[in-house]
């Protein structure tokens, strides 16, 4: 405990130097800006900033790059709430209740809850890293391919739970997402599958064009069809600051979301995404009236936003404590360290204590900067909803197209976005939700890669999934969750049948 | 567009005043990187872009065109206007790509410009495997073919080509388990999910020093500058030189005078003290070479890798 305090004191000493506060601020501002712009994510931004950090000291460089990363998570919820545009995979879930709140005239409340949930989760997880980072990092090493398969299955099942319509439709959408996820290069043989001879499909269907199409463009089409006579999408704007009652309702959800996020963030791959989806499913399970979720319930914003921010912070644990980056962005951070001659590995804490503790302290500082930065902005964002839709929707389309193009400098992705826009409109007409599809698309390739690897490693013995305790535990959890969803709906189905 | 502009401003800010006032290039140049931003290749190329920018006195914009194991970026390079203002990265995996993917460009469609360097490959053993030395590893692999599980890239990737080369040159067979990049491979090795791996020295040296895994040897003629305590394969009785190299190439058809200036300028940029220091700090082994050196390496590896891929049953396009 004494060590922790003295270490944190040293960390804050580093993080609160004038230069590092400045760099943290720059990172947070940039992160917020790119988070708000749909499509342009933290990954290209950090890559672009990398050459500038050659001349900085490594601690300052990492503080700034980290600021971009978690800053983008704050900004990302803005478009999800205001325009049903998920900027990141992890903000797909925020679209559901966040946008529903905006339509009800509670956009300000939704944005404020998202920001408060994020800062709460951010600071709580930072403390967790400081107190228990190194032992937690070793947890990541306990997970092998078979265990990841079980985690992914649990994630997919949680998508069934969160659907508020028909369970059958949600299952079909997940399967369709998994199917789309098989497009690309076969992980084991390197063969191209379902690529239609196009090189642009060799790495699979991108998340950004598809989510922009299914959510953003489809929403625009539906709005243009149903608005008849009205000029703005939200009837009224309402209060900007959440009432005490709303905060009391949101707080337990934030706590649960933070716990989910911190736990899943340590795992490589779909960490923040699975965290956000699972947190939402949990809210639906614990809610007294689950039907509220999906129609503008404040818990539906608070839990996933807390979860994805907690996960973005806790994914620093394996990176800082083991040198293992759990996602592409953390890999960039490792790259930034290597440029400065710091080799990734477990020795960072002992050899570079100022870098380690300085970065952790800077995350606490950054979260405070972000909330100060973002709360006043809510008023401005909400005004966007009063812009006549005739001006707003062309702007959204342009931003979507630009954002999609910048991911890989590929015009093919813009065409893909348009195709999925039309498909998204068809799904809306059929009452099929796109969120389970997105989860299938994101987790499908990871599921396949880990499943095939697990089978190679076990020499083709499928029992490995039941023999490993971690895998078995997650599989049982998935089975229980699935039973909990299916049984009532089967019973209800029977009752209806009997009534006839 | 936004990204391009920002990069342009970025590169412009980094560019120092022209060393020699020349008519060529006289306009911003573009360096196509066929890999995503932030990876090892991207960092290597950004170092080159910075040095070339100082050398030529114009901004050099890095344009990441990732996808299809580099093939998308290589196509952009082959199709670029041959005015000497666009060049890009080419590497070991690019030589192998046309045999795996019918759409990929061959070395005959590119103009060699300058050689960056070759990062030697190495073999690492997990702590759980109990493998003690390179000789022990080879003996176990020969005694039980396919029993040792090795973490590597997907077929065609650098660490896959390295392990396939070792198998052919050192006469053993192990089970190749594909991972998406070095980081997950190292994680699997630390967790004991695989017995061995064939990734680069800078990614594993700290774990070796901490005793979390064991680097059995480095397959280059000399020891690695970052890990002088690791013996080479040759020192341990295996005369094997395997590594993955990076170079700079351009489209065919650049006018001769421009081509010469471009080749000379890139080589000079990579030979500066500042560049060497930066590259070494980042962990790259650099061996700046001219176009002839580059072409010779392409041709040698083309023959070698074709043989390896053919034997592994991976040649799916362009049978010889």
Interface residues (C-beta under 8 A of the other chain):
Chain A: X37 X40 X43 X44 X46 X47 X48 X50 X51 X52 X54 X140 X141 X142 X143 X144 X145 X185 X187 X188 X189 X190 X191 X192 X197 X199 X200 X202 X203 X268 X318 X322 X323 X324 X325 X328 X331 X332 X334 X335 X338 X339 X340 X341 X343 X344 X345 X346 X347 X402 X405 X406 X408 X409 X410 X449 X453 X456 X457
Chain B: X1 X2 X3 X4 X6 X7 X10 X14 X36 X37 X38 X39 X40 X42 X43 X46 X49 X50 X63 X64 X65 X66 X67 X68 X69 X71 X72 X75 X100 X101 X103 X149 X154 X155 X156 X175 X177 X178 X179 X180 X181 X183 X184 X186 X187 X188 X190 X191 X193 X194 X202 X203 X205 X206 X207 X209 X210 X212 X226 X278 X281 X282 X283 X314 X316
